[in-house]
Amino acid sequence: MAFSPRVIALLGFGEAGSAIARGLTAEGGWRGPSKPGDNAPRRVIAIDTALDRDPRGTALGKVARGLDIAISDGYTEALSEADLVICAVQGEHALSAARSAAPLLKNGAHYLDLCTVSGRMSDEDRAEIEKGAGRYVDVAVMGGFFKQGIKAPMLVAGADAAEAVAWMNANGFVTTLLGPKPGSASSVKMIRSTLVKGIEALGVEALVAAQRQGILDEVLGCLGDADSMGLSGFITMLVQTHVVHAHRRWEEMGLVAQTLRETGVDPLMTEAIEKSHRRTVDAHIAPADGQVPSLEDALKILSEKVIRGR
């Protein structure tokens, strides 16, 4: 029988939880008019320790009541009614949420972990849920709920991910199945964040300097090579050519850092780039023939001779 939850519990009713609730309860959404074969009403329960306890919690409580969903400020027996639990608390609280929820879960209930956690943290959450009667599903949210609501794109992984994805995509979510390995969705998000948040930090440093020098439009206008390749193509090209040109780029970043200092900008990110390039220079990996390797070969060289763990 296809997975078809009757009761959904939302752990955490902040931006993510409330956006999902709006999508589930919208006209034509999951909680819409009864369908043939329905033998019980569809219900949503919002569980958040902040509900009605401070100004933010009061506002969230008002949202929940406006959507006509049940609310609770703690992990009560109501959680045991849920066929599907969607956990959307802050990452630092993900493990405690799993520990609190696990003893109350209905046998076979799906536990969708939307928290921003590392792959290892996802494994810890899964271990807690599987100590009880739950079925853990790793979900990584790759977009923003503020603008996209329930249609924020998600990656889903785990042994029970396939049936969760089928249900989610049929009920307003936009998800992609990664496969049966739990933790892989969270790992993709974490590594993607290295790129996205890194670009963000570099953008802050570079564009503040550009604005102070009165050349902001000119700097933005000279990024056509990145635009023409697309972001993934541009990053791939940089990694491949890094093996060949790290020495020249290291020297250039020293001058860039000096330029930023002269502009009154602390070159925090630029100095980190300079240090990273120097690490590659010191590994002496530049090919004698000057040929740019494939991405696979470049990553193999960097992994074996430059990038080491702590």
C-alpha positions in Angstrom: 0.0 0.0 0.0 1.3 3.4 -0.9 2.4 5.7 1.9 -0.6 7.9 2.8 -0.4 9.7 6.1 -3.5 10.9 7.9 -1.8 12.9 10.7 1.3 15.1 10.2 3.3 16.5 13.1 5.6 19.5 12.5 8.4 19.7 15.0 9.4 23.4 14.9 7.0 26.0 13.6 9.4 28.7 12.5 9.9 29.8 8.9 10.2 26.3 7.5 7.4 24.6 9.6 4.9 27.4 9.1 5.6 27.5 5.3 5.0 23.7 5.1 1.9 24.1 7.2 0.5 26.7 4.8 1.2 24.4 1.8 -0.4 21.4 3.4 -3.5 23.3 4.5 -3.9 25.5 1.3 -7.0 25.1 -0.9 -6.3 22.0 -3.0 -3.5 20.9 -0.7 -3.0 17.7 1.3 -5.6 18.6 3.9 -8.2 19.5 1.3 -11.6 18.0 0.8 -12.0 14.3 1.7 -11.4 11.9 -1.1 -13.0 8.6 -1.9 -11.8 5.9 0.5 -10.9 8.4 3.3 -11.8 7.0 6.6 -10.5 9.7 8.9 -9.9 13.5 8.7 -6.5 14.7 7.8 -4.8 16.7 10.6 -1.7 18.8 11.1 -0.1 19.2 14.6 2.4 22.0 15.2 4.9 21.3 18.1 7.2 24.2 19.1 8.4 25.0 22.6 8.2 28.8 21.7 4.5 28.8 20.8 2.7 31.5 22.8 5.7 32.1 25.1 7.1 35.3 23.7 6.2 37.8 21.0 7.6 35.6 18.3 5.9 32.5 19.7 2.6 34.4 20.1 2.8 35.4 16.4 3.5 31.8 15.4 0.6 30.6 17.5 -1.7 33.1 15.7 -0.5 31.7 12.4 -1.2 28.1 13.5 -4.7 28.9 14.7 -5.3 30.8 11.5 -4.5 27.7 9.6 -6.8 25.7 11.9 -4.1 23.3 13.0 -3.5 21.8 16.5 -0.7 23.3 18.5 1.5 22.1 21.4 4.4 23.6 23.2 6.0 20.2 24.0 6.5 16.6 22.9 3.3 15.2 24.1 1.4 12.0 23.4 -0.2 13.8 20.5 3.1 13.0 18.6 2.2 9.3 18.8 -0.8 9.9 16.5 1.3 11.1 13.6 2.0 8.9 10.6 4.5 11.5 9.3 6.8 13.7 11.4 8.6 16.6 9.8 11.4 18.0 11.9 12.4 21.5 11.0 14.2 22.8 14.1 17.5 24.5 14.1 20.4 22.2 13.4 21.8 22.6 16.9 18.6 21.2 18.3 18.1 18.3 15.8 19.6 15.6 18.0 17.6 16.6 21.1 14.4 16.7 18.9 15.1 13.2 17.6 15.7 11.9 21.1 12.5 13.5 22.5 10.4 12.3 19.6 11.7 8.7 19.2 9.9 7.2 22.2 6.6 8.7 21.1 6.6 7.7 17.5 3.9 5.4 16.1 5.2 2.1 14.7 6.4 2.8 11.1 6.0 6.5 11.2 8.2 8.4 8.8 10.5 11.0 10.4 11.6 13.6 7.8 14.7 15.3 9.1 14.8 18.8 7.4 17.4 20.2 9.9 20.6 21.7 8.6 23.1 19.1 9.8 26.3 17.4 8.7 26.3 13.8 7.4 27.6 12.6 10.8 24.9 14.5 12.7 22.3 13.0 10.3 23.6 9.6 11.3 23.2 10.4 14.9 19.6 11.6 14.4 18.8 8.4 12.5 20.2 6.2 15.2 17.9 7.9 17.7 14.8 7.5 15.5 15.6 3.9 14.7 15.9 3.1 18.4 12.2 3.7 18.5 9.7 2.7 15.9 10.4 5.4 13.4 11.6 5.3 9.8 14.3 8.0 9.3 14.4 10.0 6.0 17.3 12.5 5.4 16.0 15.7 3.7 18.1 18.7 2.6 16.3 21.9 1.8 18.1 23.5 -1.1 16.0 26.7 -1.5 14.3 29.3 0.7 11.0 28.8 2.4 10.5 32.6 2.6 10.0 33.0 -1.1 9.2 29.4 -2.3 7.1 28.0 0.5 6.4 24.3 0.3 7.9 24.3 -3.2 11.5 25.0 -1.9 13.5 22.3 -3.6 14.7 19.4 -1.5 17.0 16.4 -1.8 15.8 13.2 -0.1 17.8 10.1 0.9 17.4 7.0 3.0 16.1 3.5 2.9 12.5 4.8 3.0 13.1 7.8 0.9 11.5 6.6 -2.3 8.0 6.3 -0.9 8.4 9.6 1.0 9.4 11.3 -2.3 6.4 9.9 -4.1 4.1 11.2 -1.5 5.8 14.6 -1.2 5.8 15.3 -4.9 2.1 14.3 -5.1 1.3 16.8 -2.3 2.9 20.1 -3.3 6.6 19.5 -2.4 9.4 19.6 -5.0 11.8 16.8 -4.2 14.6 14.8 -5.8 15.5 11.3 -4.7 19.2 10.8 -4.2 19.1 7.2 -3.2 19.0 4.8 -0.2 22.1 6.1 1.7 21.0 8.2 4.6 23.1 11.3 5.3 23.9 11.9 1.6 21.4 14.6 1.2 22.7 16.5 4.2 26.3 16.1 3.0 25.4 17.5 -0.5 23.9 20.6 1.3 26.9 21.1 3.5 29.4 20.9 0.7 27.2 23.1 -1.5 27.2 25.6 1.3 31.0 25.7 1.3 30.7 27.1 -2.3 27.6 29.3 -1.8 28.5 30.8 1.5 32.1 31.1 0.4 31.1 33.1 -2.6 28.8 35.2 -0.4 31.8 36.1 1.9 34.0 36.9 -1.1 31.3 39.0 -2.6 31.0 41.0 0.6 34.7 41.6 0.7 35.1 42.4 -3.0 32.1 44.5 -3.6 32.6 46.7 -0.5 36.1 47.4 -1.8 34.7 48.1 -5.3 32.1 50.4 -4.0 34.7 52.4 -1.9 36.8 52.8 -5.0 33.8 53.8 -7.2 34.1 50.9 -9.6 31.3 48.6 -8.5 29.5 48.5 -11.9 32.8 47.9 -13.7 33.7 45.0 -11.4 30.3 43.4 -11.8 30.4 44.0 -15.5 33.7 42.1 -16.0 32.3 38.7 -14.8 31.1 37.7 -18.2 33.4 34.7 -18.4 31.7 33.2 -15.3 28.2 34.1 -16.7 29.0 32.4 -20.0 30.1 29.1 -18.4 27.5 28.8 -15.7 28.6 28.6 -12.1 29.3 24.8 -12.1 31.4 25.1 -15.3 33.3 28.1 -14.0 34.2 26.4 -10.7 35.2 23.2 -12.6 37.5 25.2 -14.8 39.1 27.0 -11.8 39.8 23.7 -10.0 41.3 22.1 -13.1 43.6 25.1 -13.9 44.5 25.5 -10.2 46.9 22.6 -10.5 48.8 24.4 -13.3 48.5 28.1 -12.2 48.5 28.1 -8.4 51.9 29.8 -8.2 50.9 32.8 -10.4 47.5 33.1 -8.6 49.2 32.9 -5.2 51.4 35.8 -6.1 48.5 37.8 -7.4 46.4 37.3 -4.2 49.2 38.9 -2.2 48.8 42.0 -4.3 45.0 41.8 -4.1 45.3 41.7 -0.3 47.5 44.8 -0.4 44.9 46.6 -2.6 42.1 45.8 -0.2 44.1 47.1 2.8 44.8 50.3 0.9 41.0 50.6 0.4 40.4 50.1 4.1 39.0 46.6 3.8 40.3 43.8 6.0 41.2 41.1 3.5 40.0 38.2 5.6 38.9 36.0 2.7 41.6 37.1 0.4 44.3 36.2 2.9 42.7 32.7 3.3 42.8 32.3 -0.5 46.5 33.4 -0.5 47.2 30.8 2.2 45.3 28.1 0.3 47.2 28.8 -3.0 50.5 28.7 -1.1 49.7 25.3 0.2 49.3 24.1 -3.4 52.5 25.8 -4.4 54.4 24.1 -1.6 53.2 20.7 -2.7 55.0 21.1 -6.1 52.2 19.5 -8.2 52.4 21.7 -11.3 52.7 19.4 -14.3 56.0 19.7 -16.2 54.2 19.9 -19.5 51.9 22.6 -18.4 48.8 20.7 -19.5 45.5 21.2 -17.7 44.3 17.9 -16.3 40.7 16.6 -16.3 38.6 17.4 -13.3 38.9 13.8 -12.1 42.7 13.9 -12.4 42.9 17.3 -10.8 40.9 16.3 -7.8 42.9 13.1 -7.4 46.2 15.1 -7.4 44.8 17.7 -4.9 43.3 15.0 -2.6 46.5 12.9 -2.5 49.1 15.6 -2.4 47.6 18.9 -1.2 44.4 18.6 0.8 44.8 16.7 4.1 42.5 16.2 7.0 43.2 17.3 10.6 
